[in-house]
Amino acid sequence: MVVLAKRIRQVAASPTLAIDAKAKQLKSSGKDIINFGVGEPDFDTPDYIKEAGIEAIRQGHTKYTPAAGSPELKEAVCEKLRRENGLEYAPKEIIINCGAKHSIYNIFQVLINPGDEVLIPSPYWVTYPEAVKLAGGKPVILKTTEKTGFKLTAATLRRRIKPKTRMLILNSPSNPTGAVYSEAELRSLMEVAVAKKIFVLSDEIYEHLVYDGVKHVSPAAVLPDAKKWTLLVNGVSKSFAMTGWRIGYTAGPAEIISAMSNLQSHSTSNPASICMKAAYAALTQPAQALPAMVAAFAERRNFVVEKLNAMPGVTCRKPEGAFYVFPNIAGTLGKVYRGQTITTCMQMADYLLDAAQVALVPGDGFGAEDYLRISYATSMENLRRGLERMAAALAEGTAPKGKR
Ligand SMILES: Cc1ncc(COP(=O)(O)O)c(C=O)c1O
């Protein structure tokens, strides 16, 4: 057997993969599986952005660019941050990465020493703890609950900062809960971070996917000193339906950006030149397709939340952003379904895949038992059919013997 390096052995396989593999297997055997597990918009990349990519190939933009990304795209990111977030950055404070996931990986690699602690509010996106471990750091999970809208409070943050704490991760709008922090909440968190001199990695990839007039605010903008301590991560994947193009970016202190550029120069080199041209079009032209996408997501969210709350044993708060809902299924657990007692969200996800042919992700992978994550980045028709089947499968639950 091959002995793999320690650093990869301690990284958990994505918990979503088991369900995904099973869903694919069932689908290939002819089953009508409805997939609520996907983490990408079901919309196509808008044509004007595709055209910019095609034109880039025609014009011969097919060569290396500087490792930290093309100067024109860095300028476009500066302009975007000025226009939309009220933040002033210079190009030397920007790096273009191969997707926001890559931005996050690089940030940990250049800032985290073995043993450094990174605070991660749960429920969290599955990659954060693993990427921290890959840098030798220690993920410290700060549990949040529905009571605070799945948001970290400044009091909890203050209490949990220890001498080894180096960084806090904030993800607003959040995957998996869809929670969005208000400006006041961010200000109180940033006051603590700045006072305690810890960095804040702010993952803003779902920035534009906010509903009911909720406003996205960057933590970097809430205090005069906040920018110095923030690594702002964003990209084009979700807002422009460009997940496959792999363009993300980081804005932060020049010294850190320069170290990330150094790392990138010895790993990926520049993100794909053609994709950077397409991302340039996305950031510099009016976001023509965004309003219709946001309106569709808002309508689906309302529908899904209503249907879930009507299911026995399920409660679901209405999230303010992203394209996920995170229903609490505690009331469905401990019952017998088709002869089997189901006690965990993993078992429930498995059961729903078998009985309802609906693929969704168990909450424990996000650090939250008793929950499921449902992505509504799929058609209304799929949502309607999938939720109907899910309701019918849950209605089969009976109390265990002795409790009837
Ligand atoms: C919270 C969060 N951050 C980052 C990413 C990754 O974005 P990208 O496709 O730009 O790497 C995702 C994708 O699922 C995400 O959910």
The ligand as an ORCA input file, in Angstrom:
! r2SCAN-3c Opt
* xyz 0 1
  C     -18.840     29.321      0.592
  C     -18.125     28.994     -0.678
  N     -16.942     29.568     -0.899
  C     -16.252     29.306     -2.024
  C     -16.738     28.426     -2.965
  C     -15.894     28.107     -4.168
  O     -16.055     29.000     -5.201
  P     -15.205     28.814     -6.524
  O     -16.033     28.007     -7.455
  O     -14.989     30.210     -7.029
  O     -13.937     28.144     -6.175
  C     -17.971     27.799     -2.770
  C     -18.476     26.824     -3.746
  O     -19.314     25.993     -3.486
  C     -18.683     28.100     -1.594
  O     -19.874     27.530     -1.346
*
